[in-house]
Amino acid sequence: MVNEPEDAEAVEFLFEAVKDAPDRAMAQIKSLETRGAQAFTAATILIGLASVGPLREASRWTVAFFALAVAAYVVVAGIALWLLRPGFVFGLPSADTMWRDYRNFNPGASKAVIMEALARDAPKNADLIGAKERWARAAVIATAAEGVAMGVALLLSRAIS
């Protein structure tokens, strides 16, 4: 059996390791939200390329690619709005006071409280971060598709005129 001082050290180590987990999760989420906003900014610039130069006569293909670019822009805008919506990050309750509250208890009980909080909150945060990662990736892909569609539309519009 492990003696008390080793248990107390283990509890303190675990607490120090996990008390910043919500802050790290929040930093990851903010990074993904920033990526979504950057994709939307790039998509807005790309959609503005339609105004570059004169457009005399447009073929069906040119209009189709412009429409595809606009559709991709709408998708990116929707994804950016979803990414920027508030999400709840789960963390240890009162992480700054938890150690003070539990340090005089049996180290095994304190360890159990910390590990229970970790087991309960980590999957929820991982799900939120995973969803935001997938949507941020989709925003980047949709922005790339918009860029390709806009580029083809501009090339076609210049080739015809």
Phi and psi in degrees as GROMACS dihedral restraints (atoms count N, CA, C in turn):
[ dihedral_restraints ]
;  ai    aj    ak    al  type     phi  dphi    fc
    3     4     5     6     1   -81.6    20    10
    4     5     6     7     1   136.9    20    10
    6     7     8     9     1   -80.6    20    10
    7     8     9    10     1   166.9    20    10
    9    10    11    12     1   -56.4    20    10
   10    11    12    13     1   -49.3    20    10
   12    13    14    15     1   -59.4    20    10
   13    14    15    16     1   -38.5    20    10
   15    16    17    18     1   -66.4    20    10
   16    17    18    19     1   -39.0    20    10
   18    19    20    21     1   -64.2    20    10
   19    20    21    22     1   -43.5    20    10
   21    22    23    24     1   -62.1    20    10
   22    23    24    25     1   -40.7    20    10
   24    25    26    27     1   -65.2    20    10
   25    26    27    28     1   -40.2    20    10
   27    28    29    30     1   -64.2    20    10
   28    29    30    31     1   -42.0    20    10
   30    31    32    33     1   -63.6    20    10
   31    32    33    34     1   -43.8    20    10
   33    34    35    36     1   -63.9    20    10
   34    35    36    37     1   -42.2    20    10
   36    37    38    39     1   -61.0    20    10
   37    38    39    40     1   -47.0    20    10
   39    40    41    42     1   -61.1    20    10
   40    41    42    43     1   -44.2    20    10
   42    43    44    45     1   -62.9    20    10
   43    44    45    46     1   -45.0    20    10
   45    46    47    48     1   -61.6    20    10
   46    47    48    49     1   -34.5    20    10
   48    49    50    51     1   -72.8    20    10
   49    50    51    52     1   -32.2    20    10
   51    52    53    54     1  -103.1    20    10
   52    53    54    55     1   -13.9    20    10
   54    55    56    57     1   -66.2    20    10
   55    56    57    58     1   -24.4    20    10
   57    58    59    60     1   -95.1    20    10
   58    59    60    61     1     1.7    20    10
   60    61    62    63     1   -57.4    20    10
   61    62    63    64     1   -44.3    20    10
   63    64    65    66     1   -62.7    20    10
   64    65    66    67     1   -36.4    20    10
   66    67    68    69     1   -66.3    20    10
   67    68    69    70     1   -39.8    20    10
   69    70    71    72     1   -66.5    20    10
   70    71    72    73     1   -40.1    20    10
   72    73    74    75     1   -63.3    20    10
   73    74    75    76     1   -41.9    20    10
   75    76    77    78     1   -64.2    20    10
   76    77    78    79     1   -39.6    20    10
   78    79    80    81     1   -63.3    20    10
   79    80    81    82     1   -40.0    20    10
   81    82    83    84     1   -63.6    20    10
   82    83    84    85     1   -43.0    20    10
   84    85    86    87     1   -64.8    20    10
   85    86    87    88     1   -42.8    20    10
   87    88    89    90     1   -62.7    20    10
   88    89    90    91     1   -37.3    20    10
   90    91    92    93     1   -63.1    20    10
   91    92    93    94     1   -42.4    20    10
   93    94    95    96     1   -68.1    20    10
   94    95    96    97     1   -37.5    20    10
   96    97    98    99     1   -64.8    20    10
   97    98    99   100     1   -38.8    20    10
   99   100   101   102     1   -63.7    20    10
  100   101   102   103     1   -40.5    20    10
  102   103   104   105     1   -61.2    20    10
  103   104   105   106     1   -40.3    20    10
  105   106   107   108     1   -64.3    20    10
  106   107   108   109     1   -41.9    20    10
  108   109   110   111     1   -65.8    20    10
  109   110   111   112     1   -38.4    20    10
  111   112   113   114     1   -66.4    20    10
  112   113   114   115     1   -38.9    20    10
  114   115   116   117     1   -63.4    20    10
  115   116   117   118     1   -41.5    20    10
  117   118   119   120     1   -65.2    20    10
  118   119   120   121     1   -40.1    20    10
  120   121   122   123     1   -61.4    20    10
  121   122   123   124     1   -45.7    20    10
  123   124   125   126     1   -63.1    20    10
  124   125   126   127     1   -39.6    20    10
  126   127   128   129     1   -64.4    20    10
  127   128   129   130     1   -36.8    20    10
  129   130   131   132     1   -66.1    20    10
  130   131   132   133     1   -40.8    20    10
  132   133   134   135     1   -64.6    20    10
  133   134   135   136     1   -43.1    20    10
  135   136   137   138     1   -62.5    20    10
  136   137   138   139     1   -40.8    20    10
  138   139   140   141     1   -67.1    20    10
  139   140   141   142     1   -27.7    20    10
  141   142   143   144     1   -71.1    20    10
  142   143   144   145     1   -16.9    20    10
  144   145   146   147     1   -64.0    20    10
  145   146   147   148     1   -20.1    20    10
  147   148   149   150     1   -62.3    20    10
  148   149   150   151     1   -24.2    20    10
  150   151   152   153     1   -86.5    20    10
  151   152   153   154     1    -2.7    20    10
  153   154   155   156     1   -77.1    20    10
  154   155   156   157     1   122.3    20    10
  156   157   158   159     1    72.8    20    10
  157   158   159   160     1   168.9    20    10
  159   160   161   162     1   -78.1    20    10
  160   161   162   163     1   146.6    20    10
  162   163   164   165     1  -121.9    20    10
  163   164   165   166     1   103.3    20    10
  165   166   167   168     1   -82.6    20    10
  166   167   168   169     1   -59.3    20    10
  168   169   170   171     1  -136.6    20    10
  169   170   171   172     1   133.4    20    10
  171   172   173   174     1  -114.0    20    10
  172   173   174   175     1   131.8    20    10
  174   175   176   177     1   -80.4    20    10
  175   176   177   178     1   172.6    20    10
  177   178   179   180     1   -60.4    20    10
  178   179   180   181     1   -38.6    20    10
  180   181   182   183     1   -65.8    20    10
  181   182   183   184     1   -40.5    20    10
  183   184   185   186     1   -61.8    20    10
  184   185   186   187     1   -47.4    20    10
  186   187   188   189     1   -63.1    20    10
  187   188   189   190     1   -39.6    20    10
  189   190   191   192     1   -62.4    20    10
  190   191   192   193     1   -43.3    20    10
  192   193   194   195     1   -71.1    20    10
  193   194   195   196     1   -35.4    20    10
  195   196   197   198     1   -62.5    20    10
  196   197   198   199     1   -43.2    20    10
  198   199   200   201     1   -63.0    20    10
  199   200   201   202     1   -39.8    20    10
  201   202   203   204     1   -63.1    20    10
  202   203   204   205     1   -40.8    20    10
  204   205   206   207     1   -63.6    20    10
  205   206   207   208     1   -42.1    20    10
  207   208   209   210     1   -65.1    20    10
  208   209   210   211     1   -41.0    20    10
  210   211   212   213     1   -62.0    20    10
  211   212   213   214     1   -43.0    20    10
  213   214   215   216     1   -63.9    20    10
  214   215   216   217     1   -37.4    20    10
  216   217   218   219     1   -61.7    20    10
  217   218   219   220     1   -42.7    20    10
  219   220   221   222     1   -64.0    20    10
  220   221   222   223     1   -39.4    20    10
  222   223   224   225     1   -62.6    20    10
  223   224   225   226     1   -46.4    20    10
  225   226   227   228     1   -61.9    20    10
  226   227   228   229     1   -41.6    20    10
  228   229   230   231     1   -61.6    20    10
  229   230   231   232     1   -43.5    20    10
  231   232   233   234     1   -63.1    20    10
  232   233   234   235     1   -43.2    20    10
  234   235   236   237     1   -64.4    20    10
  235   236   237   238     1   -42.7    20    10
  237   238   239   240     1   -61.1    20    10
  238   239   240   241     1   -41.1    20    10
  240   241   242   243     1   -63.1    20    10
  241   242   243   244     1   -41.5    20    10
  243   244   245   246     1   -64.3    20    10
  244   245   246   247     1   -43.1    20    10
  246   247   248   249     1   -63.7    20    10
  247   248   249   250     1   -34.2    20    10
  249   250   251   252     1   -86.8    20    10
  250   251   252   253     1    -2.3    20    10
  252   253   254   255     1   -69.9    20    10
  253   254   255   256     1   149.9    20    10
  255   256   257   258     1   -64.9    20    10
  256   257   258   259     1   143.0    20    10
  258   259   260   261     1  -132.2    20    10
  259   260   261   262     1   149.8    20    10
  261   262   263   264     1   -95.0    20    10
  262   263   264   265     1   124.3    20    10
  264   265   266   267     1   -97.0    20    10
  265   266   267   268     1   123.4    20    10
  267   268   269   270     1   -84.5    20    10
  268   269   270   271     1   139.4    20    10
  270   271   272   273     1  -148.5    20    10
  271   272   273   274     1   177.1    20    10
  273   274   275   276     1   -66.1    20    10
  274   275   276   277     1   131.7    20    10
  276   277   278   279     1   -65.2    20    10
  277   278   279   280     1   130.1    20    10
  279   280   281   282     1    50.1    20    10
  280   281   282   283     1    54.2    20    10
  282   283   284   285     1   -56.7    20    10
  283   284   285   286     1   -32.2    20    10
  285   286   287   288     1   -73.7    20    10
  286   287   288   289     1   -20.7    20    10
  288   289   290   291     1  -111.2    20    10
  289   290   291   292     1    -6.7    20    10
  291   292   293   294     1   -60.3    20    10
  292   293   294   295     1   -44.3    20    10
  294   295   296   297     1   -64.5    20    10
  295   296   297   298     1   -41.2    20    10
  297   298   299   300     1   -62.9    20    10
  298   299   300   301     1   -39.0    20    10
  300   301   302   303     1   -68.8    20    10
  301   302   303   304     1   -33.9    20    10
  303   304   305   306     1  -108.5    20    10
  304   305   306   307     1    -4.6    20    10
  306   307   308   309     1   -66.8    20    10
  307   308   309   310     1   -25.8    20    10
  309   310   311   312     1   -88.8    20    10
  310   311   312   313     1    -5.2    20    10
  312   313   314   315     1   -82.2    20    10
  313   314   315   316     1   173.9    20    10
  315   316   317   318     1   -56.1    20    10
  316   317   318   319     1   126.6    20    10
  318   319   320   321     1   -55.8    20    10
  319   320   321   322     1   -33.3    20    10
  321   322   323   324     1   -64.4    20    10
  322   323   324   325     1   -39.0    20    10
  324   325   326   327     1   -68.8    20    10
  325   326   327   328     1   -41.1    20    10
  327   328   329   330     1   -62.5    20    10
  328   329   330   331     1   -42.8    20    10
  330   331   332   333     1   -61.0    20    10
  331   332   333   334     1   -41.0    20    10
  333   334   335   336     1   -63.9    20    10
  334   335   336   337     1   -40.7    20    10
  336   337   338   339     1   -62.9    20    10
  337   338   339   340     1   -45.5    20    10
  339   340   341   342     1   -64.7    20    10
  340   341   342   343     1   -46.5    20    10
  342   343   344   345     1   -67.0    20    10
  343   344   345   346     1   -34.6    20    10
  345   346   347   348     1   -64.8    20    10
  346   347   348   349     1   -42.4    20    10
  348   349   350   351     1   -63.5    20    10
  349   350   351   352     1   -41.9    20    10
  351   352   353   354     1   -62.2    20    10
  352   353   354   355     1   -48.1    20    10
  354   355   356   357     1   -63.0    20    10
  355   356   357   358     1   -32.8    20    10
  357   358   359   360     1   -77.5    20    10
  358   359   360   361     1   -40.4    20    10
  360   361   362   363     1   -94.2    20    10
  361   362   363   364     1   -32.3    20    10
  363   364   365   366     1   -58.4    20    10
  364   365   366   367     1   -45.3    20    10
  366   367   368   369     1   -63.8    20    10
  367   368   369   370     1   -35.9    20    10
  369   370   371   372     1   -65.0    20    10
  370   371   372   373     1   -44.4    20    10
  372   373   374   375     1   -66.0    20    10
  373   374   375   376     1   -39.4    20    10
  375   376   377   378     1   -63.7    20    10
  376   377   378   379     1   -38.1    20    10
  378   379   380   381     1   -64.0    20    10
  379   380   381   382     1   -44.9    20    10
  381   382   383   384     1   -63.2    20    10
  382   383   384   385     1   -45.8    20    10
  384   385   386   387     1   -65.0    20    10
  385   386   387   388     1   -41.9    20    10
  387   388   389   390     1   -60.9    20    10
  388   389   390   391     1   -43.0    20    10
  390   391   392   393     1   -64.3    20    10
  391   392   393   394     1   -43.6    20    10
  393   394   395   396     1   -66.2    20    10
  394   395   396   397     1   -35.2    20    10
  396   397   398   399     1   -63.3    20    10
  397   398   399   400     1   -44.7    20    10
  399   400   401   402     1   -63.2    20    10
  400   401   402   403     1   -43.3    20    10
  402   403   404   405     1   -70.6    20    10
  403   404   405   406     1   -35.2    20    10
  405   406   407   408     1   -65.1    20    10
  406   407   408   409     1   -39.8    20    10
  408   409   410   411     1   -63.2    20    10
  409   410   411   412     1   -41.4    20    10
  411   412   413   414     1   -63.7    20    10
  412   413   414   415     1   -37.0    20    10
  414   415   416   417     1   -64.2    20    10
  415   416   417   418     1   -41.9    20    10
  417   418   419   420     1   -65.7    20    10
  418   419   420   421     1   -42.1    20    10
  420   421   422   423     1   -65.6    20    10
  421   422   423   424     1   -42.6    20    10
  423   424   425   426     1   -65.1    20    10
  424   425   426   427     1   -35.6    20    10
  426   427   428   429     1   -65.8    20    10
  427   428   429   430     1   -40.3    20    10
  429   430   431   432     1   -63.7    20    10
  430   431   432   433     1   -42.3    20    10
  432   433   434   435     1   -63.0    20    10
  433   434   435   436     1   -40.0    20    10
  435   436   437   438     1   -62.8    20    10
  436   437   438   439     1   -42.0    20    10
  438   439   440   441     1   -61.5    20    10
  439   440   441   442     1   -43.1    20    10
  441   442   443   444     1   -64.6    20    10
  442   443   444   445     1   -46.4    20    10
  444   445   446   447     1   -62.4    20    10
  445   446   447   448     1   -42.0    20    10
  447   448   449   450     1   -67.1    20    10
  448   449   450   451     1   -40.6    20    10
  450   451   452   453     1   -62.0    20    10
  451   452   453   454     1   -45.7    20    10
  453   454   455   456     1   -63.5    20    10
  454   455   456   457     1   -43.5    20    10
  456   457   458   459     1   -61.2    20    10
  457   458   459   460     1   -42.5    20    10
  459   460   461   462     1   -66.9    20    10
  460   461   462   463     1   -40.8    20    10
  462   463   464   465     1   -63.6    20    10
  463   464   465   466     1   -44.3    20    10
  465   466   467   468     1   -64.0    20    10
  466   467   468   469     1   -40.4    20    10
  468   469   470   471     1   -67.7    20    10
  469   470   471   472     1   -31.9    20    10
  471   472   473   474     1   -81.0    20    10
  472   473   474   475     1   -30.4    20    10
  474   475   476   477     1   -69.9    20    10
  475   476   477   478     1   -34.7    20    10
  477   478   479   480     1   -77.3    20    10
  478   479   480   481     1   -37.5    20    10
